[in-house]
Amino acid sequence: MSYEAVSWAMAQQVGRSSTKFVLVAMAHCVNAESGDMVCWPSAKHLAEITGQDVKTIETSVVRLREAGWIVDTGTRRGMTGQVIVYRLNTTKNGGVNEPEQLPQISAKTPKNGAVDAPPNSPVFPDNSPVFPVELPRFSHVTPPKTGDGIRKEQGKEQGRNKEKSACASMPGVPDQLFSDYMAVRKAKKAGPLTATAINGLIREAEKAGKTLEEAVTICCERGWQSLKAEWLTDRQAPRAIQQSQPTRHSGLSSMNYSAGVNADGTFA
């Protein structure tokens, strides 16, 4: 290995890291004792020490040769006698072209062990694609208090309080009778007993000539959730008609009336 050759290769501005790595590997193969800056590593050997594939090695060799960094001496060595002997084109050997004047690799190259054309390298865009930001499922922002739902809950609570105050008691009605009446209303699914419903019950009881306690008792006995004065008058009318009709007698009594019987029991 020639430290002079390696130092020279490391200082060159080749332009491609893969191509410069191949140049440094070739300089590593130069025999320091000969002093002629020549080397003849095979493409397989360069691939082993650089970790690159053979096609990449051959392409880099073509670039170095056409740019003037290495020169084909025309000598062939190796077991097959086909390995090209290259000379590093250092300043002592005539120098190389400037990086700005490097020629482009031709698609058609001489058949000297290199590839005919460089492989197509992938082209990556400068700007990476921008993916949409995934929005969080749960918002950490506390929404303003708009009061939605508060009025409804307050209305329900007020309704419960009104129902409790209306159902606590009924004026003039014993507690047990009031409890029985509430049980009847619950079985009928009548809803809450409000102050308006109690006032209506009192009004209908007065129409029917009943007290509130009597009206509630009738509702409990007949399973009514409320009371109408007509219901009581309609039921009392047939009884009054029955009582006003004369009693019919059968048998001997009717015969006695037809024959004429005196008050003392003697026949007229």
C-alpha positions as CSV (number, residue, x, y, z in Angstrom):
1,M,0.0,0.0,0.0
2,S,1.2,3.5,-0.9
3,Y,0.4,6.2,1.7
4,E,1.3,8.8,-0.9
5,A,-1.3,7.4,-3.4
6,V,-4.0,7.1,-0.7
7,S,-3.4,10.7,0.5
8,W,-3.6,11.9,-3.1
9,A,-6.9,10.1,-3.7
10,M,-8.4,11.4,-0.5
11,A,-7.6,15.0,-1.5
12,Q,-9.3,14.8,-4.9
13,Q,-12.7,16.3,-5.5
14,V,-14.3,13.6,-7.6
15,G,-17.9,14.7,-7.1
16,R,-19.5,11.3,-6.2
17,S,-18.8,9.6,-2.9
18,S,-19.1,6.1,-4.5
19,T,-16.7,7.0,-7.3
20,K,-14.2,8.6,-4.8
21,F,-14.4,5.5,-2.6
22,V,-13.3,3.4,-5.7
23,L,-10.4,5.8,-6.4
24,V,-9.2,5.5,-2.8
25,A,-9.5,1.7,-3.0
26,M,-7.4,1.6,-6.2
27,A,-4.8,3.9,-4.5
28,H,-4.8,1.4,-1.6
29,C,-3.7,-1.3,-4.1
30,V,-0.7,0.7,-5.4
31,N,2.7,-0.8,-4.6
32,A,4.7,1.7,-2.7
33,E,8.0,0.2,-3.6
34,S,7.5,0.5,-7.4
35,G,6.9,4.2,-7.2
36,D,5.1,4.2,-10.5
37,M,1.5,4.7,-9.1
38,V,0.1,1.7,-11.0
39,C,-2.4,-0.9,-9.8
40,W,-4.5,-3.6,-11.4
41,P,-7.3,-4.7,-8.9
42,S,-10.2,-6.6,-10.4
43,A,-13.7,-5.3,-10.2
44,K,-14.6,-8.2,-7.9
45,H,-11.8,-7.3,-5.5
46,L,-12.8,-3.6,-5.5
47,A,-16.4,-4.7,-4.8
48,E,-15.2,-6.8,-1.8
49,I,-13.3,-4.0,-0.1
50,T,-15.8,-1.2,-0.8
51,G,-19.0,-3.1,-0.2
52,Q,-20.4,-2.0,-3.6
53,D,-21.8,-4.2,-6.3
54,V,-19.7,-5.0,-9.4
55,K,-21.8,-2.8,-11.8
56,T,-21.3,0.2,-9.5
57,I,-17.5,-0.5,-9.5
58,E,-17.4,-0.7,-13.3
59,T,-19.4,2.5,-13.7
60,S,-17.1,4.4,-11.3
61,V,-14.0,3.1,-13.1
62,V,-15.4,4.4,-16.4
63,R,-16.0,7.8,-14.8
64,L,-12.5,8.0,-13.3
65,R,-10.9,7.0,-16.6
66,E,-12.9,9.4,-18.8
67,A,-12.4,12.2,-16.3
68,G,-8.6,11.6,-16.3
69,W,-8.1,10.5,-12.7
70,I,-6.7,7.1,-13.9
71,V,-5.0,6.1,-17.2
72,D,-5.0,2.8,-19.0
73,T,-1.3,1.8,-19.4
74,G,-2.2,-0.8,-22.0
75,T,-0.8,-3.6,-19.9
76,R,-2.9,-6.6,-18.8
77,R,-2.2,-8.8,-15.9
78,G,-3.9,-11.3,-13.7
79,M,-4.4,-15.0,-14.0
80,T,-6.5,-14.5,-17.1
81,G,-4.2,-11.8,-18.5
82,Q,-7.2,-9.5,-19.0
83,V,-7.1,-7.3,-15.9
84,I,-6.3,-3.7,-17.0
85,V,-3.3,-2.0,-15.3
86,Y,-4.2,1.6,-14.4
87,R,-1.9,4.4,-13.4
88,L,-3.1,7.1,-11.0
89,N,-2.9,10.4,-12.9
90,T,-1.3,12.4,-10.1
91,T,0.4,15.8,-10.5
92,K,3.7,14.0,-11.2
93,N,2.0,12.0,-14.0
94,G,0.5,15.0,-15.7
95,G,-2.4,15.9,-13.5
96,V,-6.1,15.5,-14.2
97,N,-8.9,17.7,-15.6
98,E,-10.7,20.2,-13.4
99,P,-14.0,19.0,-11.9
100,E,-15.9,21.6,-13.9
101,Q,-14.6,20.2,-17.1
102,L,-15.3,16.5,-16.4
103,P,-16.8,14.9,-19.6
104,Q,-20.1,13.1,-19.4
105,I,-19.9,9.3,-19.6
106,S,-20.7,8.1,-23.1
107,A,-23.3,5.4,-23.6
108,K,-20.8,3.7,-25.9
109,T,-17.4,2.9,-24.2
110,P,-14.5,0.9,-25.4
111,K,-14.7,-2.8,-24.6
112,N,-11.9,-2.8,-22.0
113,G,-13.5,-4.5,-19.1
114,A,-16.0,-1.7,-18.2
115,V,-19.7,-1.7,-18.7
116,D,-21.1,-0.3,-22.0
117,A,-23.5,2.1,-20.3
118,P,-24.0,3.3,-16.7
119,P,-27.0,1.9,-14.9
120,N,-30.0,4.1,-14.5
121,S,-29.9,5.5,-11.0
122,P,-33.2,6.4,-9.2
123,V,-34.2,10.0,-9.2
124,F,-35.5,11.2,-5.9
125,P,-37.5,14.5,-5.7
126,D,-36.0,17.4,-3.8
127,N,-39.1,17.9,-1.7
128,S,-40.5,15.0,0.3
129,P,-44.2,14.5,0.1
130,V,-46.2,16.3,2.8
131,F,-48.6,14.0,4.6
132,P,-51.6,15.5,6.3
133,V,-51.3,15.9,10.0
134,E,-53.5,13.4,11.9
135,L,-55.9,15.2,14.0
136,P,-56.4,14.1,17.6
137,R,-59.5,12.1,18.3
138,F,-60.2,14.0,21.5
139,S,-60.0,17.8,21.7
140,H,-58.0,19.2,24.6
141,V,-59.8,22.6,24.2
142,T,-62.4,23.2,26.8
143,P,-65.6,24.4,25.0
144,P,-67.3,27.5,26.4
145,K,-70.2,27.0,28.7
146,T,-73.4,27.8,26.7
147,G,-75.8,26.6,29.2
148,D,-77.3,23.9,27.0
149,G,-79.0,21.2,29.1
150,I,-79.1,23.3,32.3
151,R,-82.5,24.7,31.7
152,K,-84.0,21.3,30.9
153,E,-82.5,19.9,34.1
154,Q,-83.7,22.9,36.1
155,G,-87.2,22.5,34.6
156,K,-87.3,18.8,35.6
157,E,-86.1,19.6,39.1
158,Q,-88.8,22.4,39.4
159,G,-91.4,19.9,38.2
160,R,-90.4,17.4,40.8
161,N,-90.5,20.0,43.5
162,K,-94.0,21.1,42.4
163,E,-95.2,17.6,42.3
164,K,-93.8,16.9,45.8
165,S,-95.5,20.0,47.2
166,A,-98.8,19.2,45.6
167,C,-98.8,15.6,46.7
168,A,-97.7,16.3,50.3
169,S,-101.3,16.6,51.5
170,M,-104.9,17.6,50.5
171,P,-106.9,20.0,52.6
172,G,-109.6,18.2,54.6
173,V,-108.5,14.7,53.5
174,P,-107.0,12.3,56.0
175,D,-103.5,11.1,55.2
176,Q,-104.5,7.4,54.8
177,L,-107.3,8.4,52.4
178,F,-105.0,10.6,50.5
179,S,-102.4,7.8,50.2
180,D,-105.1,5.5,48.8
181,Y,-106.2,8.1,46.3
182,M,-102.6,8.6,45.1
183,A,-102.3,4.8,44.7
184,V,-105.4,4.8,42.5
185,R,-104.0,7.6,40.4
186,K,-100.7,5.8,40.0
187,A,-102.4,2.6,38.9
188,K,-104.3,4.7,36.3
189,K,-101.1,6.4,35.2
190,A,-102.8,9.7,35.8
191,G,-99.6,11.7,36.2
192,P,-98.7,14.1,39.0
193,L,-101.4,15.5,41.2
194,T,-100.9,19.3,40.8
195,A,-102.7,22.2,42.6
196,T,-104.8,22.7,39.5
197,A,-106.0,19.1,39.6
198,I,-106.9,19.5,43.3
199,N,-108.8,22.7,42.6
200,G,-110.8,20.9,39.8
201,L,-111.6,18.1,42.2
202,I,-112.9,20.6,44.8
203,R,-115.0,22.4,42.1
204,E,-116.7,19.2,40.9
205,A,-117.3,18.0,44.5
206,E,-119.1,21.3,45.2
207,K,-121.2,20.9,42.1
208,A,-122.3,17.4,43.2
209,G,-123.0,18.6,46.8
210,K,-120.1,16.6,48.2
211,T,-117.2,17.6,50.5
212,L,-113.6,17.0,49.3
213,E,-113.2,14.1,51.6
214,E,-116.4,12.5,50.3
215,A,-115.3,13.1,46.7
216,V,-111.9,11.5,47.3
217,T,-113.6,8.5,49.1
218,I,-115.9,8.0,46.0
219,C,-112.9,8.1,43.7
220,C,-111.1,5.5,45.8
221,E,-114.1,3.2,46.0
222,R,-114.9,3.3,42.3
223,G,-111.2,3.5,41.1
224,W,-111.5,6.9,39.5
225,Q,-108.5,9.1,39.0
226,S,-110.7,12.2,39.0
227,L,-114.3,13.3,39.5
228,K,-117.0,14.8,37.4
229,A,-120.3,16.0,39.0
230,E,-122.3,14.5,36.1
231,W,-121.0,11.1,37.0
232,L,-122.8,11.3,40.4
233,T,-126.0,12.9,39.2
234,D,-126.3,10.3,36.4
235,R,-126.1,7.5,38.9
236,Q,-128.5,9.1,41.4
237,A,-131.3,9.8,38.8
238,P,-132.3,6.1,38.2
239,R,-132.5,5.5,42.0
240,A,-134.8,8.5,42.5
241,I,-137.1,7.2,39.7
242,Q,-137.2,3.8,41.3
243,Q,-138.1,5.2,44.7
244,S,-141.0,7.3,43.2
245,Q,-142.7,4.4,41.5
246,P,-145.5,2.5,43.6
247,T,-144.7,-1.0,44.9
248,R,-146.3,-3.7,43.0
249,H,-147.9,-6.6,45.0
250,S,-148.5,-10.0,43.7
251,G,-150.9,-12.8,44.7
252,L,-153.4,-12.2,47.3
253,S,-152.5,-8.6,48.0
254,S,-153.4,-7.6,44.5
255,M,-156.7,-9.4,44.8
256,N,-157.5,-7.7,48.1
257,Y,-156.9,-4.3,46.5
258,S,-159.1,-5.3,43.5
259,A,-162.0,-6.5,45.9
260,G,-161.8,-3.5,48.1
261,V,-160.6,-4.0,51.6
262,N,-161.3,-1.6,54.4
263,A,-158.6,-0.2,56.7
264,D,-159.6,-2.6,59.5
265,G,-159.3,-5.6,57.2
266,T,-163.0,-6.2,56.4
267,F,-164.2,-6.4,52.9
268,A,-166.1,-3.5,51.5
